[in-house]
């Protein structure tokens, strides 16, 4: 024969059982909510890659050649240009927009981060001619 269920034991443990079930439901709902939120947001595009341009800006010595040919600088050390402005640009010449800027240090070195949309690079220094080139460099 079966003995009756010990009701006192059930009454003491029933609140603990309900608390465990309620906790499991809360955790399950939270996990499902996070999954649904990440699906709604869609894939996150990583930041576009950034290239880095590191240059040393130097001035060539004056050339005495009457024909305008390039001079050999083997015997002349180049002079570095401190304070030159290195810039990246986007757009056609004349209407381009400056993107990033860097200034050369005392050793003539400059480091410029090139955004993916950069199309041009220019170097300007006081008392010197401006140099510019279209990206990518060959």
N, CA and C of each residue as an Amber inpcrd file, in Angstrom:
protein
   414
   0.8120000  -1.1600000   0.0000000   0.0000000   0.0000000   0.0000000
   0.8730000   1.2470000   0.0000000   0.2800000   2.2410000  -0.4950000
   0.9910000   3.5110000  -0.5880000   0.7050000   4.3710000   0.6260000
   1.7610000   5.0220000   1.0840000   1.5820000   5.9490000   2.1880000
   1.2100000   7.3100000   1.6280000   0.5040000   8.0940000   2.3590000
   0.1570000   9.4260000   1.8660000   1.4110000  10.2830000   1.6940000
   1.3390000  11.2430000   0.8220000   2.4600000  12.1410000   0.5470000
   2.6970000  13.0030000   1.7700000   3.9610000  13.1950000   2.0670000
   4.3260000  14.0130000   3.2140000   4.1890000  15.4740000   2.8180000
   3.0820000  16.0690000   3.0790000   2.7340000  17.4210000   2.6470000
   3.6430000  18.4890000   3.2480000   4.1050000  18.2970000   4.4440000
   4.9540000  19.3060000   5.0820000   6.2650000  19.4840000   4.3090000
   6.8290000  18.3950000   3.8210000   8.0790000  18.4460000   3.0460000
   7.8520000  19.2380000   1.7610000   6.7300000  19.0000000   1.0800000
   6.4250000  19.7300000  -0.1530000   6.2260000  21.2160000   0.1200000
   5.5470000  21.5420000   1.1910000   5.2970000  22.9500000   1.5120000
   6.5910000  23.6960000   1.8020000   7.5730000  23.0400000   2.3770000
   8.8400000  23.7040000   2.6910000   9.6920000  23.9250000   1.4450000
   9.6230000  23.0290000   0.5060000  10.4890000  23.1200000  -0.6670000
   9.8300000  23.7620000  -1.8820000   8.5410000  23.9190000  -1.8980000
   7.8230000  24.4840000  -3.0310000   8.2980000  25.8950000  -3.4080000
   8.5290000  26.8330000  -2.5090000   9.0150000  28.1660000  -2.8810000
  10.3900000  28.1290000  -3.5560000  11.2650000  27.2270000  -3.1130000
  12.5800000  27.1170000  -3.7500000  12.4450000  26.6280000  -5.1830000
  11.6070000  25.6660000  -5.4030000  11.3770000  25.1490000  -6.7500000
  10.8200000  26.2440000  -7.6540000   9.8410000  27.0130000  -7.1610000
   9.2810000  28.1100000  -7.9560000  10.3340000  29.1790000  -8.2620000
  11.2070000  29.4750000  -7.3000000  12.2590000  30.4710000  -7.5260000
  13.2260000  29.9940000  -8.6020000  13.5890000  28.7230000  -8.6060000
  14.4840000  28.1880000  -9.6480000  13.8330000  28.2390000 -11.0230000
  12.5710000  27.8620000 -11.1150000  11.8620000  27.8940000 -12.4020000
  11.7370000  29.3380000 -12.8990000  11.4020000  30.2680000 -12.0090000
  11.2720000  31.6730000 -12.4070000  12.6180000  32.2270000 -12.8680000
  13.7090000  31.8900000 -12.1840000  15.0450000  32.3390000 -12.5920000
  15.4280000  31.8090000 -13.9620000  15.1340000  30.5270000 -14.2140000
  15.4340000  29.9410000 -15.5220000  14.6210000  30.6290000 -16.6140000
  13.3800000  30.9630000 -16.3410000  12.5620000  31.6710000 -17.3380000
  13.1180000  33.0690000 -17.6260000  13.5300000  33.7800000 -16.5940000
  14.0830000  35.1260000 -16.7870000  15.3560000  35.0590000 -17.6250000
  16.2430000  34.1260000 -17.3300000  17.4850000  33.9800000 -18.1060000
  17.1680000  33.6060000 -19.5490000  16.2360000  32.6950000 -19.7600000
  15.8540000  32.2990000 -21.1190000  15.2830000  33.4530000 -21.9240000
  14.4150000  34.2550000 -21.3130000  13.8400000  35.4140000 -22.0030000
  14.9340000  36.4220000 -22.3390000  15.8600000  36.6490000 -21.4270000
  16.9500000  37.5990000 -21.6770000  17.8170000  37.1420000 -22.8490000
  18.1610000  35.8630000 -22.9040000  18.9760000  35.3290000 -24.0050000
  18.2320000  35.4730000 -25.3280000  16.9650000  35.1310000 -25.3690000
  16.1860000  35.2670000 -26.6010000  16.0610000  36.7230000 -27.0290000
  15.9010000  37.6250000 -26.0760000  15.7960000  39.0500000 -26.3960000
  17.0970000  39.5600000 -27.0020000  18.2540000  39.1470000 -26.4660000
  19.5490000  39.5710000 -26.9980000  19.7580000  39.0410000 -28.4180000
  19.3680000  37.7950000 -28.6680000  19.5100000  37.2240000 -30.0070000
  18.6280000  37.9710000 -30.9970000  17.4140000  38.2950000 -30.6220000
  16.5150000  39.0250000 -31.5060000  17.0490000  40.4310000 -31.7720000
  17.6020000  41.0730000 -30.7650000  18.1500000  42.4220000 -30.9500000
  19.3550000  42.3990000 -31.8850000  20.1980000  41.3930000 -31.7800000
  21.3650000  41.3330000 -32.6600000  20.9500000  41.0100000 -34.1000000
  19.8860000  40.2420000 -34.2870000  19.3980000  39.9560000 -35.6480000
  18.7900000  41.2000000 -36.2740000  18.0900000  42.0010000 -35.4820000
  17.4820000  43.2330000 -35.9910000  18.5350000  44.2380000 -36.4110000
  19.6180000  44.3180000 -35.6490000  20.6640000  45.2910000 -35.9380000
  21.4120000  44.9390000 -37.2140000  21.4540000  43.6940000 -37.5940000
  22.1570000  43.2750000 -38.7900000  23.6570000  43.2020000 -38.5420000
  24.3940000  42.7920000 -39.5660000  25.8400000  42.6800000 -39.3850000
  26.4770000  44.0600000 -39.2550000  27.4510000  44.1490000 -38.3920000
  28.1520000  45.4060000 -38.1730000  29.3490000  45.4560000 -39.1040000
  29.4180000  46.5160000 -39.9200000  30.5520000  46.6660000 -40.8210000
  31.7580000  47.1280000 -40.0180000  32.8890000  46.4630000 -40.2150000
  34.0790000  46.9310000 -39.5120000  34.5250000  48.2720000 -40.0840000
  35.2930000  48.9960000 -39.3090000  35.7980000  50.2900000 -39.7730000
  36.6500000  50.0720000 -41.0180000  36.5580000  50.9800000 -41.9750000
  37.3570000  50.7990000 -43.1750000  38.8460000  50.8200000 -42.8310000
  39.6290000  50.0410000 -43.5600000  41.0490000  49.9940000 -43.2440000
  41.6990000  51.3510000 -43.4800000  42.6450000  51.6590000 -42.6430000
  43.3600000  52.9290000 -42.7480000  44.8070000  52.6150000 -43.0870000
  45.2930000  53.1950000 -44.1710000  46.6880000  53.0480000 -44.5340000
  47.4720000  54.1600000 -43.8690000  48.7390000  53.9080000 -43.6510000
  49.5990000  54.8990000 -43.0190000  50.7100000  55.2500000 -43.9970000
  50.9320000  56.5390000 -44.1740000  51.9830000  57.0420000 -45.0410000
  53.0310000  57.6970000 -44.1640000  54.2530000  57.1750000 -44.2000000
  55.3520000  57.7560000 -43.4480000  56.3870000  58.2580000 -44.4360000
  56.7480000  59.5270000 -44.3450000  57.6940000  60.1250000 -45.2870000
  58.7480000  60.9190000 -44.5280000  59.8770000  61.1310000 -45.2120000
  60.8760000  62.0740000 -44.7330000  61.0020000  63.1290000 -45.8180000
  60.7640000  64.3690000 -45.4730000  60.7140000  65.4550000 -46.4380000
  62.0830000  66.1200000 -46.4820000  62.6910000  66.1020000 -47.6850000
  64.0250000  66.6530000 -47.8790000  64.0160000  67.5930000 -49.0760000
  64.9180000  68.5510000 -49.0610000  65.0670000  69.4780000 -50.1880000
  66.3430000  69.1290000 -50.9380000  66.2250000  69.0570000 -52.2690000
  67.4000000  68.8020000 -53.1080000  68.1730000  70.0980000 -53.2830000
  69.4710000  69.9720000 -53.4590000  70.3000000  71.1470000 -53.6910000
  70.0050000  71.7660000 -55.0450000  70.3330000  73.0240000 -55.1890000
  70.0920000  73.7140000 -56.4630000  70.9750000  73.1210000 -57.5480000
  70.4640000  73.0940000 -58.7450000  71.1780000  72.5040000 -59.8740000
  71.7430000  73.6260000 -60.7550000  73.0080000  73.5110000 -61.1150000
  73.6430000  74.5220000 -61.9730000  73.6310000  74.1100000 -63.4350000
  72.9610000  73.0340000 -63.7890000  72.9510000  72.5460000 -65.1620000
  72.0980000  73.4700000 -66.0290000  72.6560000  74.0640000 -67.1010000
  71.8770000  74.9730000 -67.9470000  70.7930000  74.2630000 -68.7550000
  70.9130000  72.9580000 -68.9660000  69.9210000  72.2070000 -69.7350000
  68.6990000  71.8310000 -68.8970000  68.7690000  72.0090000 -67.5940000
  67.6480000  71.6650000 -66.7300000  67.5920000  70.2010000 -66.3560000
  68.6610000  69.4470000 -66.6790000  68.6850000  68.0350000 -66.3130000
  68.8450000  67.8960000 -64.8040000  68.4660000  66.7340000 -64.3090000
  68.5850000  66.5100000 -62.8680000  70.0480000  66.4060000 -62.4870000
  70.3460000  66.8780000 -61.3040000  71.7210000  66.8920000 -60.8130000
  71.9730000  65.6720000 -59.9420000  73.2090000  65.2720000 -59.8800000
  73.6070000  64.2100000 -58.9850000  73.8300000  64.8110000 -57.6050000
  73.3140000  64.1840000 -56.5940000  73.4540000  64.7010000 -55.2330000
  74.3650000  63.8010000 -54.4030000  75.2410000  63.1040000 -55.0540000
  76.0920000  62.1740000 -54.3120000  77.0050000  62.8940000 -53.3230000
  77.4540000  64.0640000 -53.6630000  78.3760000  64.7740000 -52.7920000
  77.6700000  65.7560000 -51.8740000  76.3760000  65.9640000 -52.0740000
  75.6330000  66.9180000 -51.2630000  74.6650000  66.1820000 -50.3390000
  74.7460000  66.4220000 -49.0530000  73.7340000  65.8090000 -48.1850000
  72.4140000  66.5680000 -48.3450000  71.2910000  65.8540000 -48.3850000
  70.0040000  66.5540000 -48.5000000  69.6890000  67.2950000 -47.2070000
  68.9890000  68.4020000 -47.3390000  68.5780000  69.1360000 -46.1470000
  67.1170000  68.7890000 -45.8540000  66.8590000  68.4430000 -44.5980000
  65.4930000  68.0700000 -44.2150000  64.6680000  69.3340000 -44.0300000
  63.3570000  69.1960000 -44.2100000  62.4460000  70.3260000 -44.0600000
  61.5610000  70.0660000 -42.8480000  61.7710000  70.8540000 -41.8110000
  60.9430000  70.7490000 -40.6030000  59.7330000  71.6620000 -40.7590000
  58.5880000  71.2270000 -40.2570000  57.3830000  72.0470000 -40.2840000
  56.6030000  71.9860000 -41.5870000  56.9580000  71.0600000 -42.4760000
  56.1990000  70.9170000 -43.7220000  54.8510000  70.2710000 -43.4250000
  53.8350000  70.6390000 -44.1890000  52.4810000  70.1380000 -43.9780000
  52.1680000  69.0460000 -44.9890000  51.8620000  67.8580000 -44.5080000
  51.4890000  66.7120000 -45.3310000  49.9850000  66.5350000 -45.1850000
  49.2430000  66.5360000 -46.3120000  47.7770000  66.4570000 -46.2680000
  47.2560000  65.3990000 -47.2260000  46.1190000  64.8070000 -46.8530000
  45.3820000  63.9240000 -47.7700000  44.1230000  64.6700000 -48.2100000
  43.7050000  64.4280000 -49.4630000  42.5870000  65.1560000 -50.0660000
  41.6200000  64.1980000 -50.7330000  40.3630000  64.6460000 -50.8560000
  39.3430000  63.9020000 -51.5950000  38.6950000  64.8630000 -52.5680000
  38.5460000  64.4350000 -53.8370000  37.8720000  65.2560000 -54.8320000
  38.8080000  65.7020000 -55.9340000  38.2370000  66.4110000 -56.8940000
  38.9940000  66.8990000 -58.0430000  39.8540000  68.0940000 -57.6370000
  40.9940000  68.2930000 -58.3130000  41.8240000  69.4650000 -58.0090000
  41.0100000  70.7500000 -58.1560000  41.2010000  71.6660000 -57.2590000
  40.4590000  72.9230000 -57.2640000  39.2240000  72.8870000 -56.3750000
  38.6180000  71.7060000 -56.2440000  37.4290000  71.5800000 -55.3880000
  37.6230000  70.4900000 -54.3320000  38.8620000  70.0770000 -54.1210000
  39.1450000  68.9780000 -53.1910000  38.9120000  69.4110000 -51.7450000
  38.5990000  68.4270000 -50.9220000  38.3630000  68.6380000 -49.4940000
  39.5050000  67.9980000 -48.7140000  40.1000000  68.7560000 -47.7950000
  41.1820000  68.2070000 -46.9650000  40.6150000  67.1960000 -45.9770000
  41.2870000  66.0510000 -45.8360000  40.8230000  65.0060000 -44.9250000
  41.6750000  64.9310000 -43.6610000  42.9490000  64.6600000 -43.8120000
  43.8500000  64.5090000 -42.6690000  45.0850000  65.3730000 -42.8880000
  45.7160000  65.7870000 -41.7850000  46.9180000  66.6150000 -41.8510000
  47.9580000  66.0830000 -40.8710000  49.2230000  66.2580000 -41.2560000
  50.3330000  65.9410000 -40.3620000  51.4520000  66.9270000 -40.6700000
  52.2290000  67.2840000 -39.6530000  53.3290000  68.2230000 -39.8320000
  54.6360000  67.4910000 -39.5660000  55.6550000  67.8000000 -40.3690000
  56.9360000  67.1200000 -40.2080000  57.6540000  67.6350000 -38.9640000
  58.3930000  66.7370000 -38.3350000  59.1210000  67.1020000 -37.1260000
  60.4770000  67.7080000 -37.4970000  61.3450000  67.8810000 -36.5140000
  62.6520000  68.5060000 -36.7510000  63.5160000  67.6780000 -37.6910000
  63.2930000  66.3830000 -37.7540000  64.0520000  65.5060000 -38.6570000
  63.4230000  65.3990000 -40.0310000  62.3370000  66.1350000 -40.2860000
  61.6720000  66.0890000 -41.5860000  60.7340000  64.9150000 -41.7570000
  60.4850000  64.1480000 -40.7000000  59.6170000  62.9670000 -40.7980000
  58.1800000  63.3320000 -40.4400000  57.2550000  62.7310000 -41.1910000
  55.8270000  62.9400000 -40.9300000  55.1010000  61.6120000 -41.1110000
  54.0580000  61.4100000 -40.3230000  53.2450000  60.1750000 -40.3890000
  51.7940000  60.6010000 -40.5670000  51.1750000  60.1100000 -41.6480000
  49.8080000  60.5040000 -41.9830000  48.9560000  59.2600000 -42.1530000
  47.8160000  59.2260000 -41.4630000  46.8630000  58.1250000 -41.6450000
  45.9640000  58.4730000 -42.8190000  45.9300000  57.5950000 -43.8150000
  45.1450000  57.8270000 -45.0290000  43.8040000  57.1310000 -44.9270000
  42.6920000  57.8680000 -44.8870000  41.3810000  57.2210000 -44.8970000
  41.1540000  56.5400000 -46.2490000  40.2150000  55.6200000 -46.2930000
  39.9510000  54.8670000 -47.5210000  39.4920000  55.7710000 -48.6570000
  38.8750000  56.9160000 -48.3400000  38.3530000  57.7830000 -49.3910000
  39.3740000  58.8020000 -49.9030000  40.6160000  58.7770000 -49.3920000
  41.6530000  59.7230000 -49.8240000  42.0260000  59.4630000 -51.2820000
  42.1370000  60.5570000 -52.0640000  42.4840000  60.4440000 -53.4790000
  43.8120000  61.1170000 -53.8160000  44.2090000  62.1080000 -53.0280000
  45.4100000  62.8840000 -53.2920000  46.2160000  63.0380000 -52.0150000
  47.5210000  63.2830000 -52.1770000  48.3990000  63.6320000 -51.0740000
  49.2130000  64.8320000 -51.5260000  49.3930000  65.8030000 -50.6250000
  50.2130000  66.9710000 -50.9640000  51.1540000  67.2950000 -49.8200000
  52.2730000  67.9460000 -50.1840000  53.2420000  68.4140000 -49.1970000
  53.4970000  69.8850000 -49.4840000  53.3750000  70.7120000 -48.4530000
  53.6250000  72.1520000 -48.5730000  54.5720000  72.5750000 -47.4670000
  55.5050000  73.4470000 -47.8210000  56.4310000  74.0050000 -46.8380000
  56.6250000  75.4800000 -47.1600000  56.7640000  76.3180000 -46.1480000
  56.9630000  77.7450000 -46.3980000  58.2220000  77.9940000 -47.2310000
  58.0750000  78.8010000 -48.2710000  59.2110000  79.1300000 -49.1280000
  59.5800000  78.0400000 -50.1140000  58.7910000  77.0080000 -50.2540000
  59.0700000  75.8820000 -51.1610000  57.8770000  75.6630000 -52.0810000
  58.1350000  74.9930000 -53.1970000  57.0540000  74.6400000 -54.1230000
  56.2230000  73.5200000 -53.5090000  54.9330000  73.5040000 -53.8320000
  54.0440000  72.4530000 -53.3240000  54.1870000  71.2210000 -54.2000000
  54.1270000  70.0460000 -53.5880000  54.1760000  68.7770000 -54.3050000
  52.8750000  68.0430000 -54.0280000  52.3060000  67.4040000 -55.0730000
  51.1020000  66.5950000 -54.8720000  51.1420000  65.3960000 -55.8040000
  50.4500000  64.3330000 -55.4030000  50.3910000  63.1120000 -56.2070000
  49.0510000  62.4470000 -55.9680000  48.5470000  61.7900000 -57.0160000
  47.3010000  61.0440000 -56.9370000  47.5750000  59.6790000 -56.3230000
  46.6480000  59.1920000 -55.5190000  46.7740000  57.8650000 -54.9090000
  46.1030000  56.8290000 -55.7860000  46.5010000  55.5900000 -55.7910000
  47.6350000  55.0350000 -55.0820000  48.9450000  55.3520000 -55.8120000
  50.0280000  55.3500000 -55.0510000  51.3400000  55.5760000 -55.6450000
  51.7340000  54.3750000 -56.4610000  52.4420000  54.6080000 -57.5400000
  52.9060000  53.4900000 -58.3810000  54.1770000  52.9060000 -57.8230000
